[in-house]
Amino acid sequence: MLTANGYDAIQVYTGTEACQILAAYCPDLVILDLGLPDMDGLDIIREIRSWSAVPIVVVSARTRERDKIEALDLGADDYLTKPFGGGELLARIRTALRHARQASNPSLARTSVYRSGELSIDFDRHLVQLAGQDVHLTQSEYKIVSLLTQYAGKVLTYDFMIRSIWGGKAGSDTQNLRANMAKIRRKLEKNPAKPQYIFTEVGVGYRMAEGE
């Protein structure tokens, strides 16, 4: 599937082989299964992040929230639970590669305006609009939306968001974040129970829809 969509793919079967290939070929992206025959995939993430910022997309049969959170906190860029569709994997790959390009070129990190459906955010003017109508967000709500938009398409863990918005002394209590998110959804989503823009990865964090 990757080859058919224009990617050059190298396949290995063990963690040891993966580490050797990574050092030799320096690929643009890693698709990692956590269930390896010789080591845990989480150890591979630790190893890669000790020397490289290459995007890592985890594909795993592990569905426990703590596995997802640990993989993302260790530095994985995304986490897909098996089974998943090929189209979804390709979309996550494109997102991870785009974030990597932005990180290497700060001038591309964020356009001045984000658009998705009827939602638009003008960062220069701190203006949020839905279907052409201004939406008033509090300072904390705007910071949350801005952070999610900066990483649109990528899952952000609760802890990462709390540290980014309220600082390292804020602890890991998600109550304040969840309360703000509920208010944001009431303002941005036509039906908060079926969101179009901000999605919940249950027990893990939140993800903003890709911009247009």
Salt bridges, closest charged atoms under 4 A:
ASP33 OD2 - LYS82 NZ 2.55
ASP40 OD2 - ARG62 NH2 3.07
ASP43 OD1 - ARG46 NH1 2.74
ASP67 OD2 - ARG64 NE 2.81
GLU70 OE2 - ARG46 NH2 3.10
ASP77 OD1 - ARG49 NH2 3.03
ASP77 OD2 - LYS154 NZ 3.83
ASP78 OD1 - ARG92 NH1 2.82
GLU88 OE2 - ARG92 NH2 2.92
GLU118 OE1 - LYS190 NZ 3.32
ASP122 OD2 - ARG125 NH1 3.82
GLU141 OE1 - LYS187 NZ 2.71
GLU201 OE2 - ARG207 NE 3.54
GLU210 OE1 - ARG98 NH2 2.64
